[in-house]
């Protein structure tokens, strides 16, 4: 079945699902009730069509997903704050300075800091570690590969380390519920807890796969940086991060809508890595994921349209097979008819002993054509 186009994210005790310009956050509150909040987020791409160009759209989508992700995490965490904390003098001062926009400013600063930290850990650190190997490895290509392997190792080690935290374990369980719910829809099954439970925890359009592809694509990009100055090489790595994110986005987008065996093969490492970032959810978590989906997506309509499209394609293929069969039969029949006619014709003109090479081609064709007409006329005269 075709891709549903919806995407999501696990949050604290909940799931966020996004469908085009609308997203919903469903959270299991401490009182065990499910709170669902709908929000609208219009992408800047609609205002500036140029931002929809390949690779550029990936950069924009990555930035926007971080903004939405941070907002949804903050919202879900608000249900689990132990007590109302009075604002400090610093917070009161900031509130006066920014006139009620303090939260947005702080969130923006947090996102920027997160990006800087991620670049430092996963891009800069592997670069400097790989530089140590320069003493024993002179080949720049080999060094770039070593740097890439170090980057992937650090990333996997980071995921494994945080997976031991209890809060993160539950987030990973909600991550599994998010994937299973989307898979249930795209596999054409009614959205029930029972059906969702049977689904796979892996999904091609997952953020984990995206991050792994970023690591892999960075290896390819950095292979072509041939600069002697160490600081300049580091600057190039930082500047290329948005481009690498854009290229990785295009692959994830392709993988989510392709049934190619090659694309499936290239997607495998990312799917394997999802085993670390997803856990089997319990039924209460699946219920939260379903609530989030149903708040933004008409899955029944989607499945009906997909079913009709599949039926149409099936019928079209069957009709195409029939046409091909009819054409094949016609060609076979025509070939047989020509062969029979040629045999009878040869037998009929045999007594006239037309010797090859005596007449030129045009004269021979003219005589044969006249003989053909004569014998047809004679056959018609003999009929009663």
C-alpha positions as CSV (number, residue, x, y, z in Angstrom):
1,X,0.0,0.0,0.0
2,X,1.2,3.5,-0.7
3,X,2.8,5.7,2.0
4,X,0.2,7.4,4.2
5,X,2.5,10.5,4.5
6,X,2.0,10.8,8.2
7,X,5.0,11.0,10.5
8,X,5.4,11.0,14.3
9,X,7.6,11.3,17.3
10,X,7.6,9.7,20.7
11,X,7.3,12.2,23.6
12,X,7.2,11.9,27.4
13,X,4.3,9.4,28.0
14,X,2.9,10.1,24.6
15,X,3.0,10.3,20.9
16,X,2.9,13.2,18.4
17,X,1.6,12.5,14.9
18,X,1.8,15.0,12.0
19,X,-0.2,15.1,8.8
20,X,0.7,17.9,6.5
21,X,0.0,21.2,8.3
22,X,-1.6,19.7,11.4
23,X,-0.1,17.7,14.2
24,X,-1.6,16.2,17.4
25,X,0.0,15.4,20.7
26,X,-1.6,12.6,22.7
27,X,-0.3,12.2,26.3
28,X,-1.2,9.7,29.0
29,X,-1.7,11.9,32.0
30,X,-0.8,10.9,35.6
31,X,-4.6,10.2,36.2
32,X,-4.3,7.7,33.3
33,X,-6.6,9.7,31.0
34,X,-5.5,10.6,27.5
35,X,-5.1,14.3,26.7
36,X,-5.1,15.1,23.0
37,X,-4.0,18.5,21.7
38,X,-4.2,19.6,18.1
39,X,-1.9,22.2,16.7
40,X,-1.3,23.8,13.2
41,X,2.1,24.4,11.8
42,X,2.4,26.0,8.4
43,X,5.7,25.3,6.8
44,X,7.8,28.2,5.5
45,X,8.0,26.2,2.2
46,X,4.5,27.3,1.4
47,X,5.5,31.0,1.6
48,X,8.7,30.5,-0.4
49,X,8.2,27.8,-3.1
50,X,12.0,27.8,-3.8
51,X,12.5,26.0,-0.5
52,X,10.6,23.0,-1.9
53,X,13.5,22.2,-4.2
54,X,15.3,18.8,-3.6
55,X,17.9,18.9,-0.8
56,X,16.8,22.4,0.3
57,X,13.5,21.0,1.4
58,X,15.3,18.5,3.4
59,X,17.2,21.2,5.3
60,X,14.0,23.1,6.0
61,X,12.1,20.0,7.0
62,X,14.9,19.0,9.4
63,X,14.9,22.4,11.1
64,X,11.1,22.5,11.3
65,X,10.9,19.0,12.7
66,X,13.3,20.1,15.5
67,X,11.1,23.0,16.4
68,X,7.9,20.9,16.5
69,X,9.8,18.2,18.4
70,X,11.0,20.5,21.1
71,X,7.5,22.1,21.5
72,X,5.8,18.7,21.8
73,X,8.4,17.4,24.3
74,X,8.0,20.6,26.4
75,X,4.2,20.2,26.3
76,X,4.3,16.5,27.3
77,X,6.7,17.2,30.1
78,X,4.4,19.8,31.5
79,X,2.0,17.1,32.7
80,X,4.8,15.5,34.9
81,X,6.2,18.5,36.6
82,X,6.1,17.7,40.3
83,X,4.9,21.1,41.5
84,X,4.4,24.6,40.4
85,X,7.7,26.4,40.6
86,X,7.7,30.1,41.2
87,X,9.6,32.0,38.5
88,X,13.1,33.3,39.5
89,X,14.1,37.0,39.3
90,X,16.0,36.2,36.2
91,X,12.9,34.6,34.5
92,X,10.8,37.6,35.6
93,X,13.4,40.0,34.1
94,X,13.5,38.0,30.9
95,X,9.7,38.1,30.7
96,X,9.7,41.8,30.9
97,X,12.4,42.2,28.3
98,X,11.0,39.8,25.8
99,X,7.3,40.8,26.6
100,X,5.8,37.3,26.9
101,X,8.0,35.7,24.3
102,X,10.5,34.2,26.8
103,X,9.4,30.6,26.2
104,X,9.9,31.0,22.4
105,X,13.3,32.6,22.9
106,X,14.4,29.9,25.4
107,X,13.2,27.1,23.0
108,X,15.1,28.7,20.1
109,X,18.2,28.9,22.2
110,X,17.8,25.3,23.3
111,X,17.5,24.1,19.7
112,X,20.6,26.1,18.6
113,X,22.5,24.7,21.6
114,X,21.3,21.1,20.8
115,X,22.5,21.4,17.2
116,X,25.9,22.8,18.3
117,X,26.3,20.0,20.8
118,X,25.3,17.3,18.2
119,X,27.7,18.7,15.6
120,X,30.5,18.8,18.3
121,X,29.9,15.2,19.4
122,X,29.1,13.5,16.1
123,X,31.1,15.6,13.6
124,X,34.0,17.4,15.2
125,X,35.0,14.7,17.8
126,X,35.3,11.9,15.3
127,X,37.3,14.3,13.1
128,X,39.9,14.9,15.8
129,X,40.1,11.3,16.8
130,X,40.7,10.3,13.2
131,X,43.5,12.8,13.0
132,X,45.4,10.7,15.6
133,X,45.6,7.9,13.0
134,X,47.5,10.2,10.7
135,X,50.7,9.1,12.3
136,X,50.2,5.5,11.0
137,X,47.8,6.1,8.0
138,X,48.8,8.5,5.2
139,X,46.0,7.7,2.8
140,X,43.2,10.4,3.1
141,X,40.5,8.1,1.8
142,X,41.3,5.5,4.5
143,X,41.3,8.3,7.1
144,X,37.9,9.5,6.0
145,X,36.6,5.9,6.3
146,X,38.1,5.6,9.8
147,X,36.5,8.9,10.8
148,X,33.1,7.7,9.5
149,X,33.4,4.4,11.4
150,X,34.3,6.4,14.6
151,X,31.2,8.6,14.0
152,X,28.9,5.7,13.6
153,X,30.4,3.9,16.7
154,X,29.9,7.1,18.8
155,X,26.3,7.4,17.7
156,X,25.5,3.7,18.4
157,X,27.3,4.0,21.8
158,X,25.2,7.1,22.6
159,X,21.9,5.4,21.8
160,X,22.9,2.3,23.8
161,X,23.9,4.4,26.8
162,X,20.7,6.5,27.0
163,X,18.6,3.3,26.5
164,X,19.4,2.3,30.1
165,X,17.6,5.3,31.5
166,X,14.1,4.5,32.7
167,X,12.5,7.5,31.2
168,X,14.1,6.9,27.9
169,X,13.0,3.2,27.9
170,X,9.4,4.4,28.1
171,X,10.0,6.9,25.3
172,X,11.4,4.1,23.2
173,X,8.3,2.0,24.0
174,X,6.1,4.9,22.7
175,X,8.4,5.1,19.7
176,X,7.5,1.5,19.0
177,X,3.8,2.3,19.4
178,X,4.2,5.1,16.9
179,X,5.8,2.9,14.3
180,X,3.4,0.0,14.8
181,X,0.4,2.3,14.4
182,X,1.6,3.8,11.1
183,X,2.5,0.3,9.8
184,X,-1.0,-1.0,10.7
185,X,-2.6,1.8,8.6
186,X,-0.2,1.3,5.7
187,X,-0.8,-2.5,5.7
188,X,-4.5,-1.9,5.2
189,X,-5.8,-3.1,8.6
190,X,-8.4,-1.5,10.8
191,X,-6.8,0.7,13.5
192,X,-7.3,-1.4,16.6
193,X,-5.0,-2.3,19.5
194,X,-5.1,-6.0,18.5
195,X,-4.1,-5.2,14.9
196,X,-1.4,-2.6,15.9
197,X,0.2,-5.1,18.3
198,X,1.0,-7.5,15.5
199,X,2.9,-4.9,13.4
200,X,6.6,-4.4,13.1
201,X,8.4,-1.8,15.2
202,X,10.6,-0.7,12.2
203,X,9.6,1.9,9.7
204,X,11.6,3.2,6.7
205,X,10.8,6.9,7.4
206,X,12.0,6.8,11.0
207,X,14.2,9.5,12.4
208,X,16.7,6.9,13.6
209,X,17.2,5.8,10.0
210,X,17.5,9.4,9.0
211,X,20.3,9.9,11.5
212,X,22.1,6.8,10.4
213,X,21.9,7.9,6.8
214,X,23.4,11.2,7.8
215,X,26.3,9.4,9.3
216,X,26.7,7.3,6.1
217,X,26.3,10.2,3.7
218,X,28.8,12.3,5.6
219,X,31.5,9.6,4.9
220,X,30.9,10.0,1.2
221,X,31.0,13.8,1.3
222,X,34.1,14.0,3.5
223,X,36.0,11.7,1.1
224,X,36.1,14.6,-1.4
225,X,37.5,17.2,1.0
226,X,41.1,17.5,0.0
227,X,42.4,20.4,2.1
228,X,45.7,20.4,4.0
229,X,44.8,22.9,6.7
230,X,43.2,21.0,9.6
231,X,41.0,23.9,10.7
232,X,39.7,24.5,7.2
233,X,38.8,20.8,6.9
234,X,36.8,21.2,10.2
235,X,35.0,24.3,8.9
236,X,34.0,22.5,5.7
237,X,32.6,19.6,7.8
238,X,30.4,22.1,9.8
239,X,29.2,23.9,6.7
240,X,28.3,20.7,4.9
241,X,26.1,19.4,7.8
242,X,22.9,21.1,6.3
243,X,23.6,19.7,2.9
244,X,24.2,16.2,4.3
245,X,20.9,16.5,6.1
246,X,19.2,17.5,2.9
247,X,20.6,14.6,0.9
248,X,19.7,12.2,3.7
249,X,16.1,13.5,3.8
250,X,15.8,12.8,0.0
251,X,16.9,9.2,0.6
252,X,14.4,8.7,3.5
253,X,11.7,10.2,1.4
254,X,12.5,7.9,-1.5
255,X,12.7,4.8,0.8
256,X,9.3,5.6,2.3
257,X,7.6,5.6,-1.2
258,X,9.7,2.9,-3.0
259,X,9.4,-0.8,-3.3
260,X,12.8,-1.1,-5.0
261,X,15.0,-4.0,-3.8
262,X,18.1,-1.8,-4.0
263,X,16.4,0.9,-1.8
264,X,15.3,-1.8,0.6
265,X,18.8,-3.1,0.9
266,X,20.2,0.3,1.6
267,X,17.5,0.9,4.2
268,X,18.4,-2.2,6.2
269,X,21.2,-0.7,8.4
270,X,18.8,2.0,9.5
271,X,16.0,-0.5,10.2
272,X,18.5,-2.6,12.3
273,X,19.5,0.4,14.3
274,X,15.8,1.0,15.1
275,X,16.0,-2.1,17.3
276,X,17.9,0.1,19.8
277,X,15.5,3.1,19.7
278,X,12.2,1.2,19.8
279,X,10.7,-1.2,22.3
280,X,7.6,-3.3,22.4
281,X,4.8,-1.0,23.8
282,X,2.0,-2.1,26.1
283,X,-1.7,-1.7,25.1
284,X,-2.1,1.6,26.9
285,X,0.7,3.1,24.8
286,X,-0.8,1.8,21.6
287,X,-4.1,3.5,22.6
288,X,-2.3,6.8,23.0
289,X,-0.7,6.4,19.5
290,X,-4.1,5.5,18.0
291,X,-5.7,8.6,19.6
292,X,-2.9,10.8,18.2
293,X,-3.4,9.4,14.6
294,X,-7.2,9.7,14.7
295,X,-6.9,13.3,15.7
296,X,-5.1,14.3,12.5
297,X,-5.7,11.5,9.9
298,X,-8.7,9.9,8.3
299,X,-7.2,6.4,8.1
300,X,-10.5,4.8,6.9
301,X,-10.7,7.1,3.9
302,X,-7.0,6.6,3.1
303,X,-7.4,2.8,3.2
304,X,-10.5,2.9,1.0
305,X,-8.7,5.1,-1.6
306,X,-5.7,2.9,-1.5
307,X,-7.9,-0.2,-1.9
308,X,-9.7,1.3,-4.9
309,X,-6.3,2.4,-6.5
310,X,-5.0,-1.1,-6.0
311,X,-8.1,-2.6,-7.6
312,X,-7.8,-0.2,-10.5
313,X,-4.2,-1.1,-11.0
314,X,-5.0,-4.8,-10.9
315,X,-7.8,-4.5,-13.4
316,X,-5.6,-2.3,-15.6
317,X,-2.9,-4.9,-15.6
318,X,-5.4,-7.7,-16.4
319,X,-6.7,-5.7,-19.3
320,X,-3.2,-5.0,-20.6
321,X,-2.5,-8.7,-20.5
322,X,-5.7,-9.4,-22.5
323,X,-4.7,-6.8,-25.2
324,X,-1.2,-8.3,-25.4
325,X,-2.7,-11.8,-25.7
326,X,-5.0,-10.7,-28.5
327,X,-2.2,-8.9,-30.3
328,X,0.0,-12.0,-30.1
329,X,-2.9,-14.3,-31.4
330,X,-3.5,-11.8,-34.3
331,X,0.2,-11.8,-35.2
332,X,0.4,-15.6,-35.1
333,X,-2.8,-15.9,-37.2
334,X,-1.5,-13.4,-39.7
335,X,1.9,-15.2,-39.9
336,X,0.2,-18.5,-40.6
337,X,-2.1,-17.0,-43.3
338,X,0.9,-15.5,-45.1
339,X,2.8,-18.7,-45.0
340,X,-0.1,-20.7,-46.5
341,X,-0.7,-18.1,-49.2
342,X,3.0,-18.1,-50.2
343,X,3.0,-21.9,-50.4
344,X,-0.1,-22.1,-52.6
345,X,1.2,-19.2,-54.7
346,X,4.5,-20.9,-55.3
347,X,2.7,-24.1,-56.3
348,X,0.5,-22.2,-58.6
349,X,3.2,-20.4,-60.5
350,X,5.6,-23.4,-60.7
351,X,4.5,-24.4,-64.3
352,X,5.5,-21.0,-65.6
353,X,9.2,-21.6,-64.6
354,X,10.2,-18.1,-63.8
355,X,14.0,-18.4,-63.7
356,X,15.7,-16.2,-61.1
357,X,18.1,-13.6,-62.6
358,X,16.5,-13.5,-66.1
359,X,14.1,-10.7,-65.3
360,X,14.9,-7.6,-63.2
361,X,13.1,-7.2,-59.9
362,X,10.4,-4.8,-61.1
363,X,9.5,-7.0,-64.1
364,X,9.4,-10.1,-62.0
365,X,7.1,-8.5,-59.4
366,X,4.8,-7.2,-62.2
367,X,4.4,-10.7,-63.7
368,X,3.9,-12.4,-60.3
369,X,1.2,-9.8,-59.4
370,X,-0.6,-10.5,-62.7
371,X,-0.4,-14.2,-62.2
372,X,-1.8,-13.8,-58.6
373,X,-4.8,-12.0,-60.0
374,X,-5.3,-14.5,-62.8
375,X,-5.5,-17.5,-60.4
376,X,-7.8,-15.8,-58.0
377,X,-10.1,-15.1,-61.0
378,X,-9.9,-18.7,-62.1
379,X,-10.8,-20.0,-58.6
380,X,-13.8,-17.7,-58.4
381,X,-15.0,-19.0,-61.9
382,X,-14.8,-22.6,-60.8
383,X,-17.1,-22.1,-57.8
384,X,-20.7,-23.2,-58.4
